[in-house]
Amino acid sequence: EADDFEKLVPEGDAQWNSLRESLNNDPLHRLERQAKFEGERCILMSAKLISPVIEDTFTVGYQWYVYMGF
């Protein structure tokens, strides 16, 4: 959705660039990015730990893990 909006803004628009930079660097946005990164890291780590136990290969175990919604 954000990409669609950026297509409407002319390139080199100093006001838009300033606003986008401010929004991308505010504390809440940084916290959101950090939480997303940590969540993805935890999912991958737990999938790596259990996938060999529940299936023959990591790939199949990971697919099972994601399919189950963990």
PDB file of N, CA, C, O and CB in Angstrom:
ATOM      1  N   GLU A   1       0.805  -1.179   0.000  1.00  0.00           N
ATOM      2  CA  GLU A   1       0.000   0.000   0.000  1.00  0.00           C
ATOM      3  C   GLU A   1       0.858   1.256   0.000  1.00  0.00           C
ATOM      4  O   GLU A   1       0.549   2.214  -0.708  1.00  0.00           O
ATOM      5  CB  GLU A   1      -0.921  -0.009   1.179  1.00  0.00           C
ATOM      6  N   ALA A   2       1.922   1.265   0.778  1.00  0.00           N
ATOM      7  CA  ALA A   2       2.792   2.436   0.823  1.00  0.00           C
ATOM      8  C   ALA A   2       3.468   2.643  -0.520  1.00  0.00           C
ATOM      9  O   ALA A   2       3.668   3.780  -0.945  1.00  0.00           O
ATOM     10  CB  ALA A   2       3.842   2.290   1.932  1.00  0.00           C
ATOM     11  N   ASP A   3       3.826   1.545  -1.197  1.00  0.00           N
ATOM     12  CA  ASP A   3       4.463   1.653  -2.504  1.00  0.00           C
ATOM     13  C   ASP A   3       3.532   2.323  -3.506  1.00  0.00           C
ATOM     14  O   ASP A   3       3.979   3.112  -4.338  1.00  0.00           O
ATOM     15  CB  ASP A   3       4.883   0.271  -3.011  1.00  0.00           C
ATOM     16  N   ASP A   4       2.236   2.013  -3.431  1.00  0.00           N
ATOM     17  CA  ASP A   4       1.265   2.640  -4.325  1.00  0.00           C
ATOM     18  C   ASP A   4       1.230   4.146  -4.091  1.00  0.00           C
ATOM     19  O   ASP A   4       1.158   4.925  -5.042  1.00  0.00           O
ATOM     20  CB  ASP A   4      -0.137   2.030  -4.120  1.00  0.00           C
ATOM     21  N   PHE A   5       1.279   4.552  -2.828  1.00  0.00           N
ATOM     22  CA  PHE A   5       1.247   5.975  -2.520  1.00  0.00           C
ATOM     23  C   PHE A   5       2.487   6.666  -3.052  1.00  0.00           C
ATOM     24  O   PHE A   5       2.407   7.774  -3.582  1.00  0.00           O
ATOM     25  CB  PHE A   5       1.123   6.198  -1.014  1.00  0.00           C
ATOM     26  N   GLU A   6       3.637   6.014  -2.914  1.00  0.00           N
ATOM     27  CA  GLU A   6       4.878   6.629  -3.376  1.00  0.00           C
ATOM     28  C   GLU A   6       4.882   6.839  -4.878  1.00  0.00           C
ATOM     29  O   GLU A   6       5.562   7.740  -5.369  1.00  0.00           O
ATOM     30  CB  GLU A   6       6.063   5.781  -2.977  1.00  0.00           C
ATOM     31  N   LYS A   7       4.140   6.029  -5.620  1.00  0.00           N
ATOM     32  CA  LYS A   7       4.050   6.214  -7.070  1.00  0.00           C
ATOM     33  C   LYS A   7       3.343   7.517  -7.411  1.00  0.00           C
ATOM     34  O   LYS A   7       3.581   8.090  -8.474  1.00  0.00           O
ATOM     35  CB  LYS A   7       3.317   5.035  -7.717  1.00  0.00           C
ATOM     36  N   LEU A   8       2.471   7.992  -6.517  1.00  0.00           N
ATOM     37  CA  LEU A   8       1.724   9.223  -6.762  1.00  0.00           C
ATOM     38  C   LEU A   8       2.533  10.477  -6.445  1.00  0.00           C
ATOM     39  O   LEU A   8       2.226  11.560  -6.944  1.00  0.00           O
ATOM     40  CB  LEU A   8       0.457   9.221  -5.946  1.00  0.00           C
ATOM     41  N   VAL A   9       3.557  10.332  -5.623  1.00  0.00           N
ATOM     42  CA  VAL A   9       4.360  11.481  -5.211  1.00  0.00           C
ATOM     43  C   VAL A   9       5.467  11.700  -6.237  1.00  0.00           C
ATOM     44  O   VAL A   9       6.187  10.765  -6.586  1.00  0.00           O
ATOM     45  CB  VAL A   9       4.958  11.269  -3.783  1.00  0.00           C
ATOM     46  N   PRO A  10       5.601  12.936  -6.720  1.00  0.00           N
ATOM     47  CA  PRO A  10       6.660  13.199  -7.706  1.00  0.00           C
ATOM     48  C   PRO A  10       8.046  12.953  -7.117  1.00  0.00           C
ATOM     49  O   PRO A  10       8.290  13.238  -5.945  1.00  0.00           O
ATOM     50  CB  PRO A  10       6.563  14.640  -8.220  1.00  0.00           C
ATOM     51  N   GLU A  11       8.939  12.428  -7.928  1.00  0.00           N
ATOM     52  CA  GLU A  11      10.311  12.200  -7.472  1.00  0.00           C
ATOM     53  C   GLU A  11      10.968  13.535  -7.165  1.00  0.00           C
ATOM     54  O   GLU A  11      10.736  14.528  -7.853  1.00  0.00           O
ATOM     55  CB  GLU A  11      11.132  11.420  -8.534  1.00  0.00           C
ATOM     56  N   GLY A  12      11.778  13.546  -6.138  1.00  0.00           N
ATOM     57  CA  GLY A  12      12.492  14.760  -5.777  1.00  0.00           C
ATOM     58  C   GLY A  12      11.652  15.736  -4.977  1.00  0.00           C
ATOM     59  O   GLY A  12      12.087  16.867  -4.763  1.00  0.00           O
ATOM     60  N   ASP A  13      10.484  15.354  -4.533  1.00  0.00           N
ATOM     61  CA  ASP A  13       9.632  16.223  -3.713  1.00  0.00           C
ATOM     62  C   ASP A  13      10.258  16.312  -2.326  1.00  0.00           C
ATOM     63  O   ASP A  13      10.184  15.366  -1.542  1.00  0.00           O
ATOM     64  CB  ASP A  13       8.150  15.681  -3.637  1.00  0.00           C
ATOM     65  N   ALA A  14      10.868  17.445  -2.032  1.00  0.00           N
ATOM     66  CA  ALA A  14      11.618  17.616  -0.788  1.00  0.00           C
ATOM     67  C   ALA A  14      10.718  17.468   0.430  1.00  0.00           C
ATOM     68  O   ALA A  14      11.129  16.887   1.434  1.00  0.00           O
ATOM     69  CB  ALA A  14      12.303  18.977  -0.765  1.00  0.00           C
ATOM     70  N   GLN A  15       9.497  17.986   0.354  1.00  0.00           N
ATOM     71  CA  GLN A  15       8.583  17.891   1.480  1.00  0.00           C
ATOM     72  C   GLN A  15       8.233  16.436   1.780  1.00  0.00           C
ATOM     73  O   GLN A  15       8.243  16.018   2.938  1.00  0.00           O
ATOM     74  CB  GLN A  15       7.316  18.694   1.202  1.00  0.00           C
ATOM     75  N   TRP A  16       7.925  15.671   0.744  1.00  0.00           N
ATOM     76  CA  TRP A  16       7.583  14.257   0.919  1.00  0.00           C
ATOM     77  C   TRP A  16       8.780  13.480   1.445  1.00  0.00           C
ATOM     78  O   TRP A  16       8.642  12.650   2.344  1.00  0.00           O
ATOM     79  CB  TRP A  16       7.097  13.646  -0.408  1.00  0.00           C
ATOM     80  N   ASN A  17       9.960  13.750   0.883  1.00  0.00           N
ATOM     81  CA  ASN A  17      11.160  13.045   1.344  1.00  0.00           C
ATOM     82  C   ASN A  17      11.427  13.312   2.821  1.00  0.00           C
ATOM     83  O   ASN A  17      11.820  12.405   3.555  1.00  0.00           O
ATOM     84  CB  ASN A  17      12.376  13.461   0.512  1.00  0.00           C
ATOM     85  N   SER A  18      11.217  14.541   3.256  1.00  0.00           N
ATOM     86  CA  SER A  18      11.415  14.890   4.654  1.00  0.00           C
ATOM     87  C   SER A  18      10.395  14.170   5.545  1.00  0.00           C
ATOM     88  O   SER A  18      10.746  13.631   6.595  1.00  0.00           O
ATOM     89  CB  SER A  18      11.311  16.410   4.843  1.00  0.00           C
ATOM     90  N   LEU A  19       9.139  14.170   5.113  1.00  0.00           N
ATOM     91  CA  LEU A  19       8.095  13.487   5.876  1.00  0.00           C
ATOM     92  C   LEU A  19       8.363  11.987   5.955  1.00  0.00           C
ATOM     93  O   LEU A  19       8.253  11.395   7.029  1.00  0.00           O
ATOM     94  CB  LEU A  19       6.721  13.743   5.248  1.00  0.00           C
ATOM     95  N   ARG A  20       8.712  11.370   4.831  1.00  0.00           N
ATOM     96  CA  ARG A  20       8.987   9.932   4.810  1.00  0.00           C
ATOM     97  C   ARG A  20      10.159   9.591   5.723  1.00  0.00           C
ATOM     98  O   ARG A  20      10.113   8.599   6.450  1.00  0.00           O
ATOM     99  CB  ARG A  20       9.278   9.460   3.377  1.00  0.00           C
ATOM    100  N   GLU A  21      11.196  10.401   5.687  1.00  0.00           N
ATOM    101  CA  GLU A  21      12.356  10.154   6.541  1.00  0.00           C
ATOM    102  C   GLU A  21      11.980  10.264   8.018  1.00  0.00           C
ATOM    103  O   GLU A  21      12.431   9.470   8.843  1.00  0.00           O
ATOM    104  CB  GLU A  21      13.485  11.140   6.206  1.00  0.00           C
ATOM    105  N   SER A  22      11.155  11.251   8.339  1.00  0.00           N
ATOM    106  CA  SER A  22      10.711  11.420   9.726  1.00  0.00           C
ATOM    107  C   SER A  22       9.887  10.222  10.186  1.00  0.00           C
ATOM    108  O   SER A  22      10.079   9.718  11.293  1.00  0.00           O
ATOM    109  CB  SER A  22       9.889  12.710   9.874  1.00  0.00           C
ATOM    110  N   LEU A  23       8.970   9.767   9.332  1.00  0.00           N
ATOM    111  CA  LEU A  23       8.115   8.645   9.701  1.00  0.00           C
ATOM    112  C   LEU A  23       8.896   7.351   9.825  1.00  0.00           C
ATOM    113  O   LEU A  23       8.592   6.531  10.691  1.00  0.00           O
ATOM    114  CB  LEU A  23       7.009   8.478   8.687  1.00  0.00           C
ATOM    115  N   ASN A  24       9.883   7.151   8.991  1.00  0.00           N
ATOM    116  CA  ASN A  24      10.669   5.921   9.029  1.00  0.00           C
ATOM    117  C   ASN A  24      11.635   5.879  10.204  1.00  0.00           C
ATOM    118  O   ASN A  24      12.132   4.810  10.558  1.00  0.00           O
ATOM    119  CB  ASN A  24      11.434   5.762   7.743  1.00  0.00           C
ATOM    120  N   ASN A  25      11.904   7.024  10.807  1.00  0.00           N
ATOM    121  CA  ASN A  25      12.880   7.066  11.898  1.00  0.00           C
ATOM    122  C   ASN A  25      12.269   7.405  13.249  1.00  0.00           C
ATOM    123  O   ASN A  25      12.997   7.622  14.217  1.00  0.00           O
ATOM    124  CB  ASN A  25      13.947   8.064  11.580  1.00  0.00           C
ATOM    125  N   ASP A  26      10.934   7.455  13.329  1.00  0.00           N
ATOM    126  CA  ASP A  26      10.350   7.776  14.633  1.00  0.00           C
ATOM    127  C   ASP A  26      10.472   6.565  15.561  1.00  0.00           C
ATOM    128  O   ASP A  26      10.597   5.433  15.092  1.00  0.00           O
ATOM    129  CB  ASP A  26       8.859   8.205  14.482  1.00  0.00           C
ATOM    130  N   PRO A  27      10.436   6.798  16.865  1.00  0.00           N
ATOM    131  CA  PRO A  27      10.651   5.706  17.834  1.00  0.00           C
ATOM    132  C   PRO A  27       9.664   4.547  17.693  1.00  0.00           C
ATOM    133  O   PRO A  27      10.054   3.388  17.828  1.00  0.00           O
ATOM    134  CB  PRO A  27      10.562   6.251  19.235  1.00  0.00           C
ATOM    135  N   LEU A  28       8.405   4.841  17.426  1.00  0.00           N
ATOM    136  CA  LEU A  28       7.421   3.773  17.300  1.00  0.00           C
ATOM    137  C   LEU A  28       7.706   2.896  16.084  1.00  0.00           C
ATOM    138  O   LEU A  28       7.567   1.675  16.152  1.00  0.00           O
ATOM    139  CB  LEU A  28       6.015   4.360  17.205  1.00  0.00           C
ATOM    140  N   HIS A  29       8.102   3.510  14.982  1.00  0.00           N
ATOM    141  CA  HIS A  29       8.427   2.734  13.778  1.00  0.00           C
ATOM    142  C   HIS A  29       9.656   1.858  14.019  1.00  0.00           C
ATOM    143  O   HIS A  29       9.698   0.707  13.584  1.00  0.00           O
ATOM    144  CB  HIS A  29       8.671   3.674  12.574  1.00  0.00           C
ATOM    145  N   ARG A  30      10.655   2.404  14.713  1.00  0.00           N
ATOM    146  CA  ARG A  30      11.848   1.605  15.029  1.00  0.00           C
ATOM    147  C   ARG A  30      11.481   0.434  15.933  1.00  0.00           C
ATOM    148  O   ARG A  30      11.981  -0.674  15.743  1.00  0.00           O
ATOM    149  CB  ARG A  30      12.929   2.481  15.705  1.00  0.00           C
ATOM    150  N   LEU A  31      10.616   0.669  16.911  1.00  0.00           N
ATOM    151  CA  LEU A  31      10.171  -0.394  17.809  1.00  0.00           C
ATOM    152  C   LEU A  31       9.410  -1.469  17.030  1.00  0.00           C
ATOM    153  O   LEU A  31       9.600  -2.661  17.268  1.00  0.00           O
ATOM    154  CB  LEU A  31       9.284   0.184  18.933  1.00  0.00           C
ATOM    155  N   GLU A  32       8.560  -1.050  16.111  1.00  0.00           N
ATOM    156  CA  GLU A  32       7.808  -1.994  15.289  1.00  0.00           C
ATOM    157  C   GLU A  32       8.743  -2.851  14.430  1.00  0.00           C
ATOM    158  O   GLU A  32       8.568  -4.066  14.340  1.00  0.00           O
ATOM    159  CB  GLU A  32       6.811  -1.243  14.396  1.00  0.00           C
ATOM    160  N   ARG A  33       9.726  -2.222  13.807  1.00  0.00           N
ATOM    161  CA  ARG A  33      10.695  -2.981  13.002  1.00  0.00           C
ATOM    162  C   ARG A  33      11.473  -3.969  13.851  1.00  0.00           C
ATOM    163  O   ARG A  33      11.699  -5.104  13.432  1.00  0.00           O
ATOM    164  CB  ARG A  33      11.663  -2.034  12.299  1.00  0.00           C
ATOM    165  N   GLN A  34      11.887  -3.547  15.047  1.00  0.00           N
ATOM    166  CA  GLN A  34      12.639  -4.425  15.945  1.00  0.00           C
ATOM    167  C   GLN A  34      11.784  -5.611  16.380  1.00  0.00           C
ATOM    168  O   GLN A  34      12.261  -6.745  16.412  1.00  0.00           O
ATOM    169  CB  GLN A  34      13.131  -3.645  17.178  1.00  0.00           C
ATOM    170  N   ALA A  35      10.507  -5.347  16.719  1.00  0.00           N
ATOM    171  CA  ALA A  35       9.611  -6.421  17.146  1.00  0.00           C
ATOM    172  C   ALA A  35       9.374  -7.406  16.002  1.00  0.00           C
ATOM    173  O   ALA A  35       9.338  -8.616  16.227  1.00  0.00           O
ATOM    174  CB  ALA A  35       8.268  -5.842  17.640  1.00  0.00           C
ATOM    175  N   LYS A  36       9.215  -6.905  14.791  1.00  0.00           N
ATOM    176  CA  LYS A  36       9.024  -7.770  13.630  1.00  0.00           C
ATOM    177  C   LYS A  36      10.266  -8.634  13.401  1.00  0.00           C
ATOM    178  O   LYS A  36      10.154  -9.835  13.152  1.00  0.00           O
ATOM    179  CB  LYS A  36       8.714  -6.928  12.373  1.00  0.00           C
ATOM    180  N   PHE A  37      11.430  -8.029  13.485  1.00  0.00           N
ATOM    181  CA  PHE A  37      12.678  -8.760  13.305  1.00  0.00           C
ATOM    182  C   PHE A  37      12.822  -9.860  14.355  1.00  0.00           C
ATOM    183  O   PHE A  37      13.169 -10.995  14.028  1.00  0.00           O
ATOM    184  CB  PHE A  37      13.872  -7.802  13.374  1.00  0.00           C
ATOM    185  N   GLU A  38      12.553  -9.519  15.620  1.00  0.00           N
ATOM    186  CA  GLU A  38      12.668 -10.504  16.699  1.00  0.00           C
ATOM    187  C   GLU A  38      11.666 -11.641  16.524  1.00  0.00           C
ATOM    188  O   GLU A  38      11.991 -12.803  16.769  1.00  0.00           O
ATOM    189  CB  GLU A  38      12.460  -9.831  18.056  1.00  0.00           C
ATOM    190  N   GLY A  39      10.453 -11.307  16.103  1.00  0.00           N
ATOM    191  CA  GLY A  39       9.439 -12.336  15.871  1.00  0.00           C
ATOM    192  C   GLY A  39       9.850 -13.292  14.770  1.00  0.00           C
ATOM    193  O   GLY A  39       9.722 -14.508  14.913  1.00  0.00           O
ATOM    194  N   GLU A  40      10.346 -12.739  13.668  1.00  0.00           N
ATOM    195  CA  GLU A  40      10.792 -13.586  12.557  1.00  0.00           C
ATOM    196  C   GLU A  40      11.979 -14.452  12.973  1.00  0.00           C
ATOM    197  O   GLU A  40      12.071 -15.619  12.591  1.00  0.00           O
ATOM    198  CB  GLU A  40      11.170 -12.722  11.340  1.00  0.00           C
ATOM    199  N   ARG A  41      12.877 -13.874  13.753  1.00  0.00           N
ATOM    200  CA  ARG A  41      14.050 -14.621  14.224  1.00  0.00           C
ATOM    201  C   ARG A  41      13.627 -15.764  15.129  1.00  0.00           C
ATOM    202  O   ARG A  41      14.160 -16.869  15.022  1.00  0.00           O
ATOM    203  CB  ARG A  41      15.025 -13.692  14.967  1.00  0.00           C
ATOM    204  N   CYS A  42      12.673 -15.513  16.022  1.00  0.00           N
ATOM    205  CA  CYS A  42      12.189 -16.562  16.932  1.00  0.00           C
ATOM    206  C   CYS A  42      11.478 -17.678  16.172  1.00  0.00           C
ATOM    207  O   CYS A  42      11.653 -18.855  16.485  1.00  0.00           O
ATOM    208  CB  CYS A  42      11.242 -15.963  17.980  1.00  0.00           C
ATOM    209  N   ILE A  43      10.683 -17.311  15.180  1.00  0.00           N
ATOM    210  CA  ILE A  43       9.989 -18.322  14.371  1.00  0.00           C
ATOM    211  C   ILE A  43      11.000 -19.197  13.645  1.00  0.00           C
ATOM    212  O   ILE A  43      10.886 -20.423  13.651  1.00  0.00           O
ATOM    213  CB  ILE A  43       9.034 -17.652  13.355  1.00  0.00           C
ATOM    214  N   LEU A  44      11.984 -18.568  13.023  1.00  0.00           N
ATOM    215  CA  LEU A  44      12.985 -19.339  12.285  1.00  0.00           C
ATOM    216  C   LEU A  44      13.799 -20.225  13.224  1.00  0.00           C
ATOM    217  O   LEU A  44      14.074 -21.380  12.901  1.00  0.00           O
ATOM    218  CB  LEU A  44      13.916 -18.401  11.510  1.00  0.00           C
ATOM    219  N   MET A  45      14.184 -19.696  14.376  1.00  0.00           N
ATOM    220  CA  MET A  45      14.979 -20.479  15.323  1.00  0.00           C
ATOM    221  C   MET A  45      14.187 -21.683  15.834  1.00  0.00           C
ATOM    222  O   MET A  45      14.717 -22.791  15.907  1.00  0.00           O
ATOM    223  CB  MET A  45      15.427 -19.599  16.504  1.00  0.00           C
ATOM    224  N   SER A  46      12.931 -21.466  16.184  1.00  0.00           N
ATOM    225  CA  SER A  46      12.142 -22.584  16.695  1.00  0.00           C
ATOM    226  C   SER A  46      11.871 -23.604  15.589  1.00  0.00           C
ATOM    227  O   SER A  46      11.842 -24.806  15.851  1.00  0.00           O
ATOM    228  CB  SER A  46      10.816 -22.079  17.290  1.00  0.00           C
ATOM    229  N   ALA A  47      11.676 -23.140  14.369  1.00  0.00           N
ATOM    230  CA  ALA A  47      11.490 -24.074  13.252  1.00  0.00           C
ATOM    231  C   ALA A  47      12.757 -24.896  13.027  1.00  0.00           C
ATOM    232  O   ALA A  47      12.687 -26.093  12.750  1.00  0.00           O
ATOM    233  CB  ALA A  47      11.111 -23.312  11.960  1.00  0.00           C
ATOM    234  N   LYS A  48      13.913 -24.248  13.147  1.00  0.00           N
ATOM    235  CA  LYS A  48      15.179 -24.972  12.979  1.00  0.00           C
ATOM    236  C   LYS A  48      15.354 -26.031  14.067  1.00  0.00           C
ATOM    237  O   LYS A  48      15.907 -27.103  13.819  1.00  0.00           O
ATOM    238  CB  LYS A  48      16.366 -23.991  13.001  1.00  0.00           C
ATOM    239  N   LEU A  49      14.885 -25.723  15.259  1.00  0.00           N
ATOM    240  CA  LEU A  49      15.040 -26.666  16.373  1.00  0.00           C
ATOM    241  C   LEU A  49      14.120 -27.873  16.242  1.00  0.00           C
ATOM    242  O   LEU A  49      14.544 -28.997  16.510  1.00  0.00           O
ATOM    243  CB  LEU A  49      14.769 -25.964  17.691  1.00  0.00           C
ATOM    244  N   ILE A  50      12.874 -27.667  15.837  1.00  0.00           N
ATOM    245  CA  ILE A  50      11.938 -28.785  15.842  1.00  0.00           C
ATOM    246  C   ILE A  50      11.768 -29.474  14.494  1.00  0.00           C
ATOM    247  O   ILE A  50      11.326 -30.622  14.447  1.00  0.00           O
ATOM    248  CB  ILE A  50      10.618 -28.311  16.310  1.00  0.00           C
ATOM    249  N   SER A  51      12.110 -28.801  13.392  1.00  0.00           N
ATOM    250  CA  SER A  51      11.846 -29.401  12.078  1.00  0.00           C
ATOM    251  C   SER A  51      12.564 -30.730  11.851  1.00  0.00           C
ATOM    252  O   SER A  51      11.960 -31.635  11.276  1.00  0.00           O
ATOM    253  CB  SER A  51      12.247 -28.439  10.998  1.00  0.00           C
ATOM    254  N   PRO A  52      13.816 -30.895  12.269  1.00  0.00           N
ATOM    255  CA  PRO A  52      14.450 -32.203  12.062  1.00  0.00           C
ATOM    256  C   PRO A  52      13.803 -33.319  12.881  1.00  0.00           C
ATOM    257  O   PRO A  52      13.900 -34.492  12.520  1.00  0.00           O
ATOM    258  CB  PRO A  52      15.920 -32.118  12.408  1.00  0.00           C
ATOM    259  N   VAL A  53      13.152 -32.961  13.967  1.00  0.00           N
ATOM    260  CA  VAL A  53      12.526 -33.954  14.836  1.00  0.00           C
ATOM    261  C   VAL A  53      11.177 -34.399  14.273  1.00  0.00           C
ATOM    262  O   VAL A  53      10.811 -35.569  14.384  1.00  0.00           O
ATOM    263  CB  VAL A  53      12.349 -33.390  16.254  1.00  0.00           C
ATOM    264  N   ILE A  54      10.441 -33.470  13.671  1.00  0.00           N
ATOM    265  CA  ILE A  54       9.094 -33.798  13.214  1.00  0.00           C
ATOM    266  C   ILE A  54       9.043 -34.285  11.771  1.00  0.00           C
ATOM    267  O   ILE A  54       8.066 -34.918  11.370  1.00  0.00           O
ATOM    268  CB  ILE A  54       8.211 -32.602  13.361  1.00  0.00           C
ATOM    269  N   GLU A  55      10.078 -34.000  10.986  1.00  0.00           N
ATOM    270  CA  GLU A  55      10.118 -34.435   9.583  1.00  0.00           C
ATOM    271  C   GLU A  55      11.537 -34.854   9.231  1.00  0.00           C
ATOM    272  O   GLU A  55      12.461 -34.687  10.028  1.00  0.00           O
ATOM    273  CB  GLU A  55       9.626 -33.304   8.628  1.00  0.00           C
ATOM    274  N   ASP A  56      11.703 -35.399   8.030  1.00  0.00           N
ATOM    275  CA  ASP A  56      13.017 -35.896   7.603  1.00  0.00           C
ATOM    276  C   ASP A  56      14.000 -34.779   7.260  1.00  0.00           C
ATOM    277  O   ASP A  56      15.202 -34.924   7.481  1.00  0.00           O
ATOM    278  CB  ASP A  56      12.855 -36.801   6.407  1.00  0.00           C
ATOM    279  N   THR A  57      13.499 -33.666   6.722  1.00  0.00           N
ATOM    280  CA  THR A  57      14.386 -32.575   6.323  1.00  0.00           C
ATOM    281  C   THR A  57      13.905 -31.267   6.947  1.00  0.00           C
ATOM    282  O   THR A  57      12.760 -31.145   7.384  1.00  0.00           O
ATOM    283  CB  THR A  57      14.451 -32.451   4.776  1.00  0.00           C
ATOM    284  N   PHE A  58      14.807 -30.302   6.974  1.00  0.00           N
ATOM    285  CA  PHE A  58      14.459 -28.990   7.507  1.00  0.00           C
ATOM    286  C   PHE A  58      13.327 -28.365   6.696  1.00  0.00           C
ATOM    287  O   PHE A  58      12.386 -27.810   7.263  1.00  0.00           O
ATOM    288  CB  PHE A  58      15.688 -28.066   7.509  1.00  0.00           C
ATOM    289  N   THR A  59      13.417 -28.454   5.381  1.00  0.00           N
ATOM    290  CA  THR A  59      12.419 -27.821   4.519  1.00  0.00           C
ATOM    291  C   THR A  59      11.021 -28.347   4.793  1.00  0.00           C
ATOM    292  O   THR A  59      10.083 -27.566   4.950  1.00  0.00           O
ATOM    293  CB  THR A  59      12.770 -28.037   3.060  1.00  0.00           C
ATOM    294  N   VAL A  60      10.876 -29.645   4.850  1.00  0.00           N
ATOM    295  CA  VAL A  60       9.556 -30.240   5.094  1.00  0.00           C
ATOM    296  C   VAL A  60       9.085 -29.912   6.508  1.00  0.00           C
ATOM    297  O   VAL A  60       7.908 -29.620   6.716  1.00  0.00           O
ATOM    298  CB  VAL A  60       9.598 -31.776   4.885  1.00  0.00           C
ATOM    299  N   GLY A  61       9.984 -29.956   7.467  1.00  0.00           N
ATOM    300  CA  GLY A  61       9.634 -29.606   8.838  1.00  0.00           C
ATOM    301  C   GLY A  61       9.241 -28.149   8.973  1.00  0.00           C
ATOM    302  O   GLY A  61       8.306 -27.821   9.704  1.00  0.00           O
ATOM    303  N   TYR A  62       9.940 -27.282   8.282  1.00  0.00           N
ATOM    304  CA  TYR A  62       9.611 -25.864   8.311  1.00  0.00           C
ATOM    305  C   TYR A  62       8.243 -25.613   7.690  1.00  0.00           C
ATOM    306  O   TYR A  62       7.452 -24.828   8.212  1.00  0.00           O
ATOM    307  CB  TYR A  62      10.681 -25.051   7.583  1.00  0.00           C
ATOM    308  N   GLN A  63       7.970 -26.278   6.577  1.00  0.00           N
ATOM    309  CA  GLN A  63       6.660 -26.130   5.937  1.00  0.00           C
ATOM    310  C   GLN A  63       5.549 -26.588   6.878  1.00  0.00           C
ATOM    311  O   GLN A  63       4.499 -25.950   6.959  1.00  0.00           O
ATOM    312  CB  GLN A  63       6.606 -26.932   4.618  1.00  0.00           C
ATOM    313  N   TRP A  64       5.775 -27.678   7.581  1.00  0.00           N
ATOM    314  CA  TRP A  64       4.787 -28.153   8.549  1.00  0.00           C
ATOM    315  C   TRP A  64       4.597 -27.113   9.642  1.00  0.00           C
ATOM    316  O   TRP A  64       3.468 -26.798  10.020  1.00  0.00           O
ATOM    317  CB  TRP A  64       5.217 -29.507   9.158  1.00  0.00           C
ATOM    318  N   TYR A  65       5.696 -26.584  10.144  1.00  0.00           N
ATOM    319  CA  TYR A  65       5.665 -25.597  11.216  1.00  0.00           C
ATOM    320  C   TYR A  65       4.865 -24.360  10.805  1.00  0.00           C
ATOM    321  O   TYR A  65       4.035 -23.869  11.571  1.00  0.00           O
ATOM    322  CB  TYR A  65       7.089 -25.199  11.611  1.00  0.00           C
ATOM    323  N   VAL A  66       5.113 -23.866   9.613  1.00  0.00           N
ATOM    324  CA  VAL A  66       4.400 -22.694   9.116  1.00  0.00           C
ATOM    325  C   VAL A  66       2.930 -23.034   8.862  1.00  0.00           C
ATOM    326  O   VAL A  66       2.043 -22.243   9.180  1.00  0.00           O
ATOM    327  CB  VAL A  66       5.061 -22.165   7.826  1.00  0.00           C
ATOM    328  N   TYR A  67       2.679 -24.206   8.291  1.00  0.00           N
ATOM    329  CA  TYR A  67       1.308 -24.619   8.012  1.00  0.00           C
ATOM    330  C   TYR A  67       0.473 -24.696   9.295  1.00  0.00           C
ATOM    331  O   TYR A  67      -0.704 -24.332   9.301  1.00  0.00           O
ATOM    332  CB  TYR A  67       1.302 -25.974   7.300  1.00  0.00           C
ATOM    333  N   MET A  68       1.082 -25.164  10.362  1.00  0.00           N
ATOM    334  CA  MET A  68       0.377 -25.299  11.634  1.00  0.00           C
ATOM    335  C   MET A  68       0.153 -23.945  12.292  1.00  0.00           C
ATOM    336  O   MET A  68      -0.640 -23.839  13.227  1.00  0.00           O
ATOM    337  CB  MET A  68       1.152 -26.213  12.575  1.00  0.00           C
ATOM    338  N   GLY A  69       0.832 -22.918  11.826  1.00  0.00           N
ATOM    339  CA  GLY A  69       0.603 -21.567  12.337  1.00  0.00           C
ATOM    340  C   GLY A  69       1.328 -21.211  13.599  1.00  0.00           C
ATOM    341  O   GLY A  69       0.868 -20.356  14.356  1.00  0.00           O
ATOM    342  N   PHE A  70       2.439 -21.839  13.846  1.00  0.00           N
ATOM    343  CA  PHE A  70       3.199 -21.510  15.042  1.00  0.00           C
ATOM    344  C   PHE A  70       3.943 -20.237  14.874  1.00  0.00           C
ATOM    345  O   PHE A  70       4.642 -19.805  15.790  1.00  0.00           O
ATOM    346  CB  PHE A  70       4.148 -22.604  15.391  1.00  0.00           C
TER     347      PHE A  70
END
